[in-house]
Amino acid sequence: MFVYPCGLDVSSRSLRFLAARLREHRCRIGSRWHRLSAGRQALLALAHLRNGTTYAPLAAGFRVGTSTVYRYVTEAVDLLAVLGPTLTEAVRAASTKAYVLLDGTLLPIDRVAADRPFHSGKHRKHRKHGMNVRVLADPFGRLLWASPALPGAVHDVRAVREHGIIDALDQARIGCWADQGYRGADGTVRVPRWGRWETLSAGQQAANRSHTEIRALVEQAMATLKTWRLLRKIRCSTTRITNLVQAVPTLHHTSSITS
């Protein structure tokens, strides 16, 4: 196997942050010897998350075994996931905003058609299997929070209720803009007027256009998740996906902090 240098478009602040957390973790558990330093382990984990590089190439590049790569990545991801913002913290941050944006995305997984719980009805034509993740963003499309992952067959409204998003926003009296998939969510969730376009009045059509323009910025938060290329096609166990998703906001918020 050939080894070659590769660029990583991640803030050096994120690398330093993760390396520091790994050093603290090693001291806490009393670990004395590792094949890689905390800085190199952080770089390995970021390469896996950002570029989606699989274990075998990483093992060759860092000159360790694939089992070591798996252990190092898992350790780093678990540390980042614990440090990620909770829904309560996201709602507290959103309380200073005019409103929040809510949407969901399907993270594709490596599954066969027989795995019905992971099959998304929205993507039936393309037979997509994946895990559903809800995202809250501020009015400028900046990522505030990413939910735990649920099987792709779970409906949007059921997902936000299971996560407690509706109740949390309602109690905080925070307005929320969402698409038609959240019709019936109630609380402070606003969705476009329901009906065929030609049956809506001119005022209702104008309101729907305005709603779409406001809500469209949530796509920036989705893009923030998907810039971590590992999430574009996940091949690990579905039980690990929540930690992978919740590690991303930690790194995103770390890199966005001004010096």
C-alpha positions as semicolon CSV with decimal commas, in nm:
position;residue;x (nm);y (nm);z (nm)
1;M;0,000;0,000;0,000
2;F;0,134;0,345;-0,096
3;V;0,123;0,633;0,151
4;Y;0,095;0,998;0,041
5;P;0,049;1,338;0,213
6;C;-0,307;1,469;0,222
7;G;-0,455;1,807;0,319
8;L;-0,721;1,841;0,587
9;D;-0,948;2,147;0,574
10;V;-1,006;2,169;0,949
11;S;-0,928;2,459;1,180
12;S;-0,608;2,420;1,381
13;R;-0,816;2,532;1,678
14;S;-1,022;2,212;1,647
15;L;-0,705;2,003;1,638
16;R;-0,564;2,172;1,949
17;F;-0,898;2,141;2,129
18;L;-0,932;1,769;2,063
19;A;-0,568;1,701;2,146
20;A;-0,611;1,880;2,481
21;R;-0,923;1,677;2,563
22;L;-0,738;1,355;2,480
23;R;-0,447;1,449;2,706
24;E;-0,689;1,522;2,989
25;H;-0,861;1,187;2,929
26;R;-0,530;0,999;2,935
27;C;-0,435;1,161;3,265
28;R;-0,778;1,090;3,410
29;I;-0,765;0,718;3,333
30;G;-0,395;0,690;3,419
31;S;-0,287;0,572;3,075
32;R;0,092;0,586;3,039
33;W;0,173;0,457;2,691
34;H;0,019;0,502;2,347
35;R;0,136;0,426;1,997
36;L;0,050;0,785;1,900
37;S;0,071;1,112;2,089
38;A;-0,252;1,293;2,175
39;G;-0,190;1,536;1,889
40;R;-0,144;1,256;1,636
41;Q;-0,449;1,074;1,767
42;A;-0,653;1,394;1,728
43;L;-0,526;1,431;1,370
44;L;-0,618;1,070;1,294
45;A;-0,972;1,114;1,430
46;L;-1,026;1,439;1,240
47;A;-0,907;1,279;0,916
48;H;-1,163;1,003;0,964
49;L;-1,448;1,245;1,039
50;R;-1,366;1,516;0,788
51;N;-1,250;1,314;0,489
52;G;-1,431;0,988;0,562
53;T;-1,100;0,802;0,535
54;T;-1,149;0,439;0,632
55;Y;-0,946;0,250;0,890
56;A;-0,707;0,066;0,657
57;P;-0,561;0,377;0,485
58;L;-0,537;0,555;0,820
59;A;-0,357;0,257;0,970
60;A;-0,104;0,263;0,686
61;G;-0,058;0,640;0,702
62;F;-0,008;0,651;1,080
63;R;0,179;0,318;1,092
64;V;-0,050;0,151;1,344
65;G;-0,291;-0,141;1,326
66;T;-0,652;-0,109;1,212
67;S;-0,774;-0,212;1,557
68;T;-0,570;0,073;1,705
69;V;-0,727;0,316;1,458
70;Y;-1,074;0,196;1,553
71;R;-0,998;0,233;1,924
72;Y;-0,844;0,580;1,884
73;V;-1,129;0,710;1,667
74;T;-1,395;0,572;1,900
75;E;-1,224;0,726;2,202
76;A;-1,201;1,069;2,036
77;V;-1,557;1,065;1,904
78;D;-1,699;0,965;2,243
79;L;-1,515;1,251;2,413
80;L;-1,644;1,502;2,157
81;A;-2,001;1,372;2,175
82;V;-2,016;1,421;2,552
83;L;-1,901;1,784;2,509
84;G;-2,163;1,859;2,242
85;P;-2,446;2,105;2,316
86;T;-2,759;1,955;2,470
87;L;-3,111;2,050;2,365
88;T;-3,146;2,255;2,684
89;E;-2,829;2,449;2,603
90;A;-2,941;2,499;2,242
91;V;-3,280;2,633;2,355
92;R;-3,107;2,865;2,601
93;A;-2,889;2,998;2,320
94;A;-3,193;3,029;2,093
95;S;-3,380;3,236;2,353
96;T;-3,173;3,537;2,246
97;K;-3,274;3,489;1,882
98;A;-3,592;3,598;1,706
99;Y;-3,672;3,237;1,613
100;V;-3,510;2,907;1,520
101;L;-3,515;2,692;1,209
102;L;-3,597;2,322;1,227
103;D;-3,533;2,053;0,967
104;G;-3,414;1,698;0,936
105;T;-3,182;1,500;0,715
106;L;-3,133;1,136;0,630
107;L;-2,778;1,011;0,681
108;P;-2,727;0,720;0,436
109;I;-2,612;0,394;0,590
110;D;-2,474;0,074;0,445
111;R;-2,786;-0,146;0,468
112;V;-2,983;-0,377;0,241
113;A;-3,346;-0,334;0,135
114;A;-3,465;-0,587;0,392
115;D;-3,379;-0,352;0,679
116;R;-3,722;-0,187;0,690
117;P;-3,675;0,019;1,009
118;F;-3,401;0,215;0,834
119;H;-3,588;0,270;0,507
120;S;-3,708;0,627;0,456
121;G;-4,050;0,663;0,294
122;K;-3,948;1,006;0,167
123;H;-3,677;0,845;-0,045
124;R;-3,871;0,537;-0,156
125;K;-3,792;0,597;-0,523
126;H;-3,419;0,571;-0,459
127;R;-3,454;0,298;-0,193
128;K;-3,254;0,496;0,060
129;H;-3,175;0,355;0,402
130;G;-3,042;0,573;0,676
131;M;-3,076;0,741;1,012
132;N;-3,286;1,052;1,072
133;V;-3,127;1,350;1,244
134;R;-3,307;1,672;1,344
135;V;-3,121;2,002;1,331
136;L;-3,189;2,337;1,499
137;A;-3,034;2,646;1,346
138;D;-3,045;3,017;1,426
139;P;-3,202;3,273;1,184
140;F;-2,870;3,296;0,995
141;G;-2,850;2,920;0,939
142;R;-2,581;2,857;1,199
143;L;-2,592;2,513;1,356
144;L;-2,717;2,516;1,716
145;W;-2,790;2,150;1,784
146;A;-2,810;1,808;1,621
147;S;-3,035;1,541;1,765
148;P;-2,964;1,177;1,843
149;A;-3,015;0,957;1,536
150;L;-3,336;0,761;1,482
151;P;-3,411;0,496;1,216
152;G;-3,502;0,641;0,877
153;A;-3,858;0,508;0,892
154;V;-3,945;0,740;1,183
155;H;-4,173;1,025;1,071
156;D;-4,063;1,387;1,117
157;V;-4,333;1,480;1,371
158;R;-4,278;1,165;1,574
159;A;-3,904;1,234;1,578
160;V;-3,933;1,589;1,716
161;R;-4,178;1,468;1,980
162;E;-3,946;1,186;2,088
163;H;-3,657;1,429;2,118
164;G;-3,870;1,674;2,319
165;I;-3,803;1,957;2,075
166;I;-4,163;2,081;2,056
167;D;-4,210;2,098;2,433
168;A;-3,872;2,263;2,489
169;L;-3,938;2,537;2,232
170;D;-4,296;2,586;2,351
171;Q;-4,193;2,627;2,715
172;A;-3,927;2,881;2,614
173;R;-4,178;3,058;2,384
174;I;-3,939;3,040;2,089
175;G;-4,088;3,056;1,742
176;C;-3,983;2,777;1,507
177;W;-4,001;2,768;1,127
178;A;-4,028;2,428;0,961
179;D;-4,150;2,266;0,639
180;Q;-4,471;2,074;0,563
181;G;-4,327;1,756;0,710
182;Y;-4,395;1,899;1,056
183;R;-4,763;1,973;0,997
184;G;-4,947;1,878;1,314
185;A;-4,647;1,934;1,542
186;D;-4,830;2,229;1,706
187;G;-4,662;2,430;1,980
188;T;-4,462;2,722;1,839
189;V;-4,382;2,535;1,515
190;R;-4,489;2,726;1,204
191;V;-4,539;2,549;0,872
192;P;-4,655;2,675;0,531
193;R;-5,022;2,688;0,438
194;W;-5,144;2,345;0,334
195;G;-5,306;2,292;-0,008
196;R;-5,241;2,285;-0,380
197;W;-5,071;2,601;-0,498
198;E;-5,352;2,697;-0,737
199;T;-5,615;2,666;-0,462
200;L;-5,436;2,907;-0,228
201;S;-5,524;3,274;-0,226
202;A;-5,271;3,536;-0,339
203;G;-5,205;3,625;0,025
204;Q;-5,150;3,262;0,122
205;Q;-4,912;3,210;-0,171
206;A;-4,714;3,520;-0,066
207;A;-4,700;3,393;0,294
208;N;-4,571;3,056;0,174
209;R;-4,302;3,219;-0,038
210;S;-4,191;3,429;0,259
211;H;-4,190;3,120;0,480
212;T;-3,974;2,931;0,229
213;E;-3,724;3,218;0,206
214;I;-3,685;3,229;0,583
215;R;-3,664;2,853;0,628
216;A;-3,419;2,799;0,341
217;L;-3,127;2,914;0,555
218;V;-3,149;2,593;0,757
219;E;-2,973;2,428;0,462
220;Q;-2,654;2,599;0,577
221;A;-2,674;2,405;0,904
222;M;-2,728;2,085;0,705
223;A;-2,423;2,169;0,496
224;T;-2,222;2,212;0,816
225;L;-2,300;1,851;0,906
226;K;-2,230;1,717;0,558
227;T;-1,891;1,890;0,529
228;W;-1,782;1,611;0,764
229;R;-1,776;1,360;0,482
230;L;-1,805;1,054;0,702
231;L;-2,173;1,146;0,747
232;R;-2,239;1,126;0,372
233;K;-2,216;0,746;0,381
234;I;-2,193;0,579;0,720
235;R;-2,064;0,223;0,735
236;C;-2,034;0,172;1,110
237;S;-2,291;0,019;1,346
238;T;-2,610;0,223;1,376
239;T;-2,553;0,235;1,753
240;R;-2,247;0,455;1,691
241;I;-2,414;0,712;1,465
242;T;-2,554;0,935;1,741
243;N;-2,207;0,993;1,885
244;L;-2,067;1,065;1,538
245;V;-2,338;1,323;1,472
246;Q;-2,308;1,491;1,811
247;A;-1,932;1,515;1,782
248;V;-1,969;1,749;1,484
249;P;-2,135;2,046;1,667
250;T;-1,857;2,032;1,927
251;L;-1,592;2,070;1,658
252;H;-1,798;2,327;1,468
253;H;-1,850;2,550;1,771
254;T;-1,486;2,514;1,869
255;S;-1,362;2,623;1,526
256;S;-1,608;2,916;1,510
257;I;-1,489;3,072;1,837
258;T;-1,300;3,389;1,761
259;S;-0,950;3,419;1,896
